[in-house]
Amino acid sequence: MKVLLVHNQYRTAAPSGEDAAVRDEKRMLEKRGVQVFTFDRCNDDIDLSSFVARTAVVANTIWSQRSRADLRRVIQTVRPDVVHVHNTFAMLSPSVYGACKAEGVRVVQTLHNFRFFCPAALFLRDGKPCEECVERSLLQSVRHRCYRNSAGATATLAAMLGLHRAIGTYANHIDRYIAPSEFARSKAIKGGILEHKLVVKPNFVPDPPPPGRGGGGYAVYVGRLLEGKGADILIAAWRSMPSIRLMVVGDGALRPQLEAMARRERMNIEFVGTQQRVAVLKAIADAELLIMPSVCYETFGLTVAEAFACGTPVLASRIGSLDDRQKVHCRRSAGSGEGGAHHVGRRSRSTSHAPPCQGVFRGEFD
């Protein structure tokens, strides 16, 4: 069987879990004897150096004739059985779906985020879940400057979605949609994707490590330091726990101000930045618990699956797919501020409960 993976990578300066999931899937398929080919672009190559260049980026985000033509040539050479699309933003554009249909190849699309329904891809506004673009219209996103606080950039994405809905790209050129969780599937149905076209296929942890032993005496946050991930709420709440160390693994736009806050108030927090996968899994395995304080909907939450594999208890927000996978015997709903901090402190001080939870969580993963 031949599979052609189509993916627009995010900027390398901001490592994405989506990019990692695509790499993991490619390796998994190859290990099982599938011939895998790739067609990709990277947002590192976006040129914003002049007005003309910026105008071209806007046009190509909505419709890239170059990507469409290039993909048709690749399909004609490879002749894949199926094309699996992961992300088309911003350089590929939804024009690639028509290229597949023109060549008579079936198309599968994984919904890694909510960009098919929300220009900002997060269903988040002003730090709270927002579904106005589904319940009302895409114009709400432009009104609120939802993507990068820019009316122009948001309007580009709204135009992209509006155009391709109108000409039937999403309805007629995609044969199957993959949602990583039941929650993500329910939002896709609400957003207008036909139920019979949707299947649920969770993300996976490649080459899972053996269960850890905990005992590191710290809690760990693993993720990007961006709006919606809740890292700012977690750091602010850590004021009330000077005796418990928090390790923050990851990077992002909020890191400088969060580090400055922690340094200024002498919080017991260690920022270690982006780490290789082996180091990340070790940090999770040695931790007393992993904290995932998202305030936006997560489509899956791969970090939770990694914690399960390591046998590490999880404290997560009761929101989105994280609520789908709640385990009441080892996991509590993380509130914001002092309420969430209270649960963290209680769990971190109760290290004698770690071994039972490790067994339960690894059992859930297996």
N, C-alpha and C positions, 0 to 999 in steps of 0.2 A: 504493500500500500504506500502511496505517496501523499504526503501532507505538505502543503505550502503554508508556513506561518507568516502572517503579515502583521508588522508591528512598528509603530512610530515610538521610538524610545524617548524618554524624558531627558532633560539636561543631566549630564554626568555630575555636575556640581550639586545636584539634589537627588541622590540615589532613591529610586522608587521600588516599592515592593512589587509593583506591577511588572517592571522590567525583570526582576528576579523570578517572578512566577513564570514568565515566558521562557526564560533560560532553563528553569527547572523542568518545564513541560517538554521542551525540546530534547533535553537529555533523557528524560523518562521514556519518550516515544522511541528514541534511537536505541535505547537498551532493549526495547521489546521488538526490535527488528523493523520498525517503520522507517521508511526513507523520508527524511525531513529536509525541506528546503526553506530558505528564508528570503523574505523581501522586506527591507526595513529602511527607515530614515531615522535621523537623530535630531532632536531639537537644538543640539549644539550648533547645527549648521544654519539656523535661522539668522538672516541678515537684517539688522535694524539700523544700518549705518546711514541711511538717507531716506528722504521722503518717498522716493520712488521704490526703494527696497521695502519700506514698511507697507506701502500700498500693495506691492506684490504679495507680501505675506498675508494681508487681509484677503485678497482674491483667492490665493491658493488654499487658505484655510477652508473656504467655502467650496471651491472646486479646483482641483489641481489636474490640469490636462496632462502635464508631464508625468505625474504619478500613475494616472490611468493608462497612458500609453506604455510606460515602462513595465507596468505589471502585466499588461496583455502580452508583451514580448516574453516575459519570464514564463507565463503560463503556457504559451505556445512552445517554449523550449522544454519545460519540465513535464507538462501534461499531468498535473496532480489529480488525485481522486477527490480531494476536498481542499478548500482554502479556509484556514482558521485565522480570522482577524481578531486582534486584541485591541489595538488603539490606532486611530487614524489622525489624531490631533497632534501637531498642527500642520505637518508637512505633507502627509499622504492625502488627507481629505476623504470624505465619503464617496468621492468619484471612483474609488477603487472597487466598490461593490459592483458597479455597472460593468467594470472591466471583466470581473469574474463571470457575470451573467452573459456577457457578449461572447465569452469563450466556452460557455456551457458547463461551468464548474460550480458545484454546490458550495455554499458559503455558510460557515458557522461563525458566530460572533460571541465572544465572552464579554460579559458586562462587569468589568473590573471596578467601575465606579458608576455614578449616576448621570454622566454627561449626555446621554441620550434624552434626558428629561430636564436637566438643570445645567445651564451654561457654565456654572462654577463647579459642577460635577459632585457637589457635596451635600446638596439639600440643606444648606446652612446659611444663616444670615444673622448678623449681630450676636453671634455666639449661641444661637438657638436653632433647632431644626426648622426648616422652612420648605414648604411644598407648593408655594404660590404659582410657580411656573406650570405645575400639573393641574392644580385646582382652578387657576384663572387663565393666564397666558404667559408666553415667554417675555412679553413686554415688561412684566414685573421685574425681571432680572436687570433689564436696561435701566429702569427707573431707579433701582437700588444700587446700581453699579456693582453687581455681585462678583464679577470676575476681575480680580486685581484692583478693585475700586475704580475701574475705568468704564465710563459709559461707552466709549468707542470699542474697546476690546470685548466688552460684554455684548454689544450690538452685533459684532462680527460672529460671535458664537450663536447668538439667537437667530441671526440670518441663516447661518449654516443649518441649524436644526429646522427652521421654518421651511427653507427651500426644499430640503430633502424629504421632509414629511409631505410637502405639497406634490412633489413629482413621484412619490412612491418608492423612493430608494430603500427606506427601512422596512416597508411593508412587502415589497416585491423582490428585492435583490438579496435578502438574507433569509436562508432557509431554516436556520435554527439559532436560537439564542441560549447561551449558557449563563446561568446565574450561580454565583458561588454559595448561596444560602437561600433558604426558604424566604427569609425576610427580603433579600434582594429580588427574588422572584415576584413577591407580592407587590413591590414598588414598580417593577417593570410592567406588570399587568395594569396597575393603576395608571401608569404612564402611556398606555395604549398598545402595548405589544400583545398580540394574540396569545391566549393561554396555551394553545396546542403547540405553539412554536417554542415554548420555554421548557428547559430542563434544568435541574439542579446538579451541579458537579462541584463539590467543595475543592478548594485548594488543598495542597498536600505538603508534607514536610519530607523532602528527599533525604535518603540515608539517615533516618532518625537516630539520634545518639541514645546510648543506654540511659536509664533514669539516673538523675543526679542524687546527691546526698543532702543538698541544702547546707545549712550550717555556716553560711558565709556571714551571717549577722547583718545583712542589709536587704533592703527592698530594691527592685530594679524596674526602671521604665525603659522600654525599647521602642523607638519609633522616631518619626520626623518631628522636629520642633516647629510646628506650623499651626496656624489657626484651625481650630476644630478638633485637634488631637488631645486637648485638655492638659497639656504639659504645664501651661501657665497656672492653671487652677491647682495642679498638684504641687508645684513649687511654692505657691503662696501658702498652701495648707501646711507645708513642712515646717513652718515657723513653730508650730505647736509640738514638734517632735525632735528636739535637739539631740536626744540620745540615740536616735535611729538613723543610720546612714542610708541615703538614697543614691543609687548609681543611675545616671542618665546616659543611655547609649543611643546616640543618634545626633543628627545635626539639622539645621534649618534656619529660617529667617529670624525666629524668635530666640535663638541661642544667645546672642550677645546680651540682650536685655535680661534674660533669665539668669545667666551667669553673673551679671552685674548685681542683680537683686540678691542672689545667694551669697555673693562675696560681701556685699555691703552689710547684710544682716547676719553674717557669719553662720549660715545654715550648714548643716551636716550633709552636704550634697557634693557629689563628685561627677563632673561632666567629662566623659571619656570620648565623645565624638563618635563618628562612624567607625565601625569595626568590621573585620572580616567575619564570615559566618561562624567559623570555629570559635572565635573569641566571644561572639554574641551568645552562642549556645552554652558556653561555659559560664558566662555571667548569669544566665537564666538558671542553669542547673545548680549553681552555688548559692543562689538567692533564697531568702526565706519565703518570698512571694514576689510575683510579678504584678505590676499595677498598670491597667489600661484605662485611663480616665477620659476616654473620648466623649466629646459633646456633640459630634456629628455622627450620622449613621455610618457604620462600617459595613461593607458588603460581606466581609468574612472575618477578618481579624486573624491573619496568619500567625501573629505573635502569640496568640492564645493557644493555637495548635502546637507551636514550638514549646510553649510552657507545659502543655499536657505531655508532650513527648519526653520532656526532662523530669516529669513528675513534680513540677513546681506549682504550688497553689496560686490562684489568680484572683485578684480583686479588680473587678471591671464595672464600668458604667452599665446600668440596665437600659441599654438603648440599642436599637438596630439588631444586627445579627448577633451581637454579644449577648443579648437577652435570649435569643434562640437557644444558646448553648449553656445557659445558667445551670450550675450544679450547687444546689442549696446546702449540701453537706460540707463543701469546702470553699464555697465562693459566696461573697456577699455583694449587694449592690452598692457601688461606690457613690456616695453623695458628693456634692461640691463642698469646698471649704472645710470647716472644722468637723462636719459630720463624717465626710470621707476620711479625714485624718484620724478621727477616733477609731474607725474600723481598721485602718492600717496599723495604728499603734497597738491595738489589741491583738491583731494577728501576728505582728512581728514579735511581740513579747511572749507569745504562746508557742515557742519553738518546739515544745514537746509534742505538738500535734503534727509536726511536719511529716514523719514517716508514714502514718496512715494516709494522709492526703497525697503523698507522692504515689502510693500504690493505686489510689482511686483515680488520680489524674492520668497516670500511665495506662491504666486499664481502659479509661475512656478513649485515649488516643488509639490504642491497639484495636 
